[in-house]
Amino acid sequence: MTEQPTVVKLESTDFASPQTIYAKTGITEGCVRVILPDGMPSWLAVGHRAVDAVLSHRDLVRSAEAADPTIRRFLSLAGDFPLAQHILFADDEAHRRMKSVLNDAFTRKNVEPLRPWMTTFVDGLIDKFIEAGRTDYVTSVALPLPIAVISRILGVEETDQADFEANASVITGVGNDGDQSGIFTAGTWFYDFSGELLARRRVEPRADVMTTMARAVDEGRLSEVEARSNTFLFLSAGYETTVNLLANGLLALLSHPEQLSRALANRDAESTSLLVEELLRFDSPVSAITYRFARSEVSIGEATIAPGEHVAIALPTANHDEAVIQCPARLDVARKPNPHLSFGKSTHFCLGAPLARLEGEVAFRRTLDRLEDLRLDARAEDLVWLNSITVHRLTSLPIRFAPAVRVG
C-alpha cells in the first residue's frame, strides 16, 4: 500500500510569516500539498528556488480553464465571475495582445512625469496632520495616495473613489474562507461601473487608460468584457499592494531605528530606490499568489503536479530565503543586490511595478523629510492586520512625530 503524502491545513494568518509557513509545512524549499483556508486543495511553493520556478514555468498558467473541474467551485474570481477576462488571468496570445494595449501606461518613462504631482499631493496629505504631531498613517497617507494615483491614471472622479475602495475590500478577502457570497455582488458593481467609465470616455476622451481601452475596444484589439475586466483589475488591485508597501515599510523602519537613521542620512535618488526595494522584500505587500494551474504534468523539485492541479505561492518565503539573501531577517535599507520576487517574475511580472516604486519613493521621501522624531504610537503587538491570504495589510498605523508647520 502506497503511503499518502501529508496534506497541511493552512489558516489565513499563516501566510504573512515565512517562519510560520516553514514550521507548518516542514520544509524551507520545494512544493508541498496543502489545504488553503477556503478548503481548496493545492500545492504550495516554498522558498526562492521553488517560487521562481513556479512563476517562470510556461505550463503553470493563470487561466482557470486549465483548472480541474473539482476545484472550480473555489475559484470565485474566475468561472462565473463577470470580470475574469483581464491580463492577470490571461496566457499566451491573449496576454500578449492585452499587454500591447496596456503596457505603455505603466512604464517608468510614462509614470515618471507624475512625480511632481505626487510630491505635491503627499505634501498636501501631510499638511492636514503635521501640526497635530500624531496620525494614523494608513488612513492619512498610505491609503489616499494610491487611490488618488490609480484614479488619476484611469480617470476616476473623486466622488466615485469611496465606492470602488469599499467593493475592492470585498475582493481582497477572497480565499479566506468558504463564504464568498459578497464576491459576485462586488464584481457586478465593478462591471457596471467600468462600463460607465468606458462609455464616458467614448464621448469625452482624455489622456487616461480608460480612453486607451475604449479606443482599443472600438478598434477590435480588446473585447468590451476584457476592457471592463482590466478596469476592475486596476481598481481593485492597482492600489492595494501600494497601500501595504507604504504602511508595512514605515512600520519596518520604525521597528529598526538604526535603519531609519540610515534612511534619514541618505536622501539621494539611489538610496531612496534601494530603500523601497528592501521594504518590498522585508515585508512583502503580497502574502500569497494564487490562481496558477498546471495545463500539463509539471515537475518542481521533487513534486510532480498533475494537469489541472492548483499551485499557490508563499511569497515571503522566497524573500526570506537564506540560500539567496544574506541575513534575510535583517532589514538593510542599502541592500544590493536584492533579488526579491514581490512583483513576480517572467510573463506575469507586475504591470504596475514602475508606478508602485515611484509612489514608494515619493511617499517615503516626503514622510521622512517632513516628520521629525518619527516613532510608533502604539505597541507593535497591538497592531491589527487584515484577515487575508493574498495581502499583508495593516488596518491602522498610529505614529507620533514633532509637530511642525504646514508647507501649503
C-alpha positions, -999 to +999 in steps of 0.1 A: +000+000+000+014+034-011+017+059+017-003+090+010+016+123+013+009+146+042-015+174+034-011+206+055-042+226+065-034+263+064-050+294+080-052+329+066-028+342+093-001+317+083+008+334+050+022+366+065+051+349+082+078+328+064+087+312+098+051+300+102+050+285+067+083+267+073+070+253+107+036+242+094+048+227+061+081+212+075+101+225+045+120+256+036+123+248-001+101+229-026+064+222-031+041+207-005+004+196-007-019+219+014-055+228+020-060+265+017-081+284+042-112+282+020-109+244+017-093+243-018-066+215-022-034+230-036+003+227-039+023+254-021+056+267-034+080+275-006+115+291-009+131+312-036+140+284-060+106+268-060+087+301-062+110+313-090+103+280-109+065+283-105+065+319-116+086+311-146+071+278-158+052+281-191+028+253-182+017+268-149-009+291-164-033+317-149-064+309-168-090+289-148-098+270-180-069+247-171-082+240-136-096+206-127-134+207-125-133+195-089-117+228-077-136+253-099-161+259-071-133+276-051-123+300-079-147+328-071-127+353-092-130+332-123-157+310-139-190+328-134-173+359-121-183+386-146-148+402-148-123+374-151-111+382-186-082+405-176-044+404-182-036+388-149-056+357-158-046+356-195-020+335-211-001+333-244-016+353-273-044+368-252-018+381-227+004+395-253-025+413-270-037+429-238-002+439-228+003+456-261-026+478-253-019+484-216+018+483-210+028+518-221+006+534-195+027+519-167+063+521-179+087+541-158+092+566-186+054+573-187+048+574-150+078+595-140+061+627-151+037+621-123+064+626-097+059+664-092+021+660-088+026+630-064+050+651-043+025+680-041-003+655-033+017+639-005+027+672+009-010+682+010-018+650+029+009+657+054-002+693+058-035+680+071-020+664+102+016+677+107+006+703+133-011+677+155+021+656+160+003+623+155-018+605+129-029+571+116-005+567+087-028+542+069-058+565+067-038+597+062-012+587+036-009+550+028-045+547+016-053+580+000-022+583-021-025+551-041-062+556-046-057+591-059-029+578-082-048+550-098-079+572-101-058+598-119-044+572-143-077+557-151-098+589-150-120+580-120-137+610-104-131+617-067-168+612-059-165+575-071-134+566-051-151+556-019-174+531-037-146+514-055-125+512-024-154+495-005-160+470-032-123+463-037-120+454+000-145+426-006-123+412-033-092+414-010-109+388+012-111+361-014-097+328-003-100+334+034-129+310+039-157+292+021-182+321+022-176+340-010-212+354-012-200+390-015-176+385-043-202+383-071-220+414-058-188+434-058-180+421-092-214+432-105-207+467-092-173+468-109-189+455-141-215+483-142-190+510-131-163+501-156-189+501-184-200+536-174-164+548-174-158+534-209-190+550-222-179+583-208-145+582-224-160+575-258-179+607-255-152+627-236-118+612-244-089+621-221-053+613-217-060+583-194-061+545-195-099+543-198-097+563-231-070+540-243-091+509-236-122+524-251-103+531-283-089+495-282-124+481-280-136+502-309-105+490-329-111+454-321-079+450-300-099+444-268-133+430-262-158+450-241-156+424-214-118+425-214-118+463-211-142+461-182-122+432-166-089+451-168-106+482-153-117+460-124-082+446-120-065+481-119-091+495-095-092+465-071-056+455-072-039+486-086-037+504-053-039+476-027-003+465-029+010+501-027-010+507+005+007+478+020+042+488+008+038+522+024+023+511+057+044+479+062+075+497+051+071+526+075+064+501+103+096+482+094+116+514+096+101+524+129+109+489+143+146+493+132+158+527+145+193+522+131+179+517+096+156+546+100+187+567+108+204+555+077+174+563+055+173+598+070+210+603+064+210+591+028+184+611+008+197+608-027+177+591-055+197+559-055+195+555-017+157+561-019+153+535-046+173+509-026+152+517+005+120+509-015+133+476-028+143+465+007+110+474+022+093+455-007+114+424+002+114+427+040+076+427+044+061+419+011+027+437+003+015+403-011+015+372+011+003+346-014-001+343-051-030+320-062-047+310-094-019+291-112-029+258-128-009+230-145-020+226-181+003+195-183+023+175-159+048+198-142+078+189-120+090+214-095+119+199-075+107+166-062+070+175-066+050+162-096+020+184-103-008+168-122-027+185-150-055+207-135-040+210-101-036+244-084-003+259-072-002+287-047+030+307-038+041+316-003+059+348-014+075+358+019+094+325+020+111+335-013+120+369+000+135+355+032+154+326+018+189+323+033+201+305+002+198+336-019+196+365+005+222+372+032+208+376+066+172+379+053+157+386+088+178+418+090+164+450+075+191+466+054+180+498+036+211+498+014+209+461+004+221+452-030+217+431-049+181+425-038+166+395-057+131+398-041+101+385-060+075+408-046+064+419-081+065+383-095+086+373-125+085+364-161+053+368-182+032+379-153+057+403-137+035+431-122+025+456-149+022+484-123+056+478-107+071+511-120+042+530-107+043+514-072+080+520-070+075+557-078+048+561-052+070+544-027+099+567-035+078+599-032+058+589-001+088+577+019+110+606+009+084+632+019+074+614+050+110+610+063+119+646+052+090+663+069+082+642+100+109+646+126+114+624+157+092+599+140+080+569+162+053+543+166+024+555+187+012+520+198+027+487+209+037+466+179+019+436+194-014+456+194-014+464+157-041+447+137-037+431+103-064+424+077-076+388+075-063+378+041-042+352+025-033+373-005-022+406+011-004+416+043-021+448+053-023+468+085-057+482+094-040+512+110-006+525+119-006+551+146+025+573+146+039+603+165+063+630+155+074+665+164+046+689+154+056+713+125+041+739+103+024+732+070+041+739+037+010+746+016 
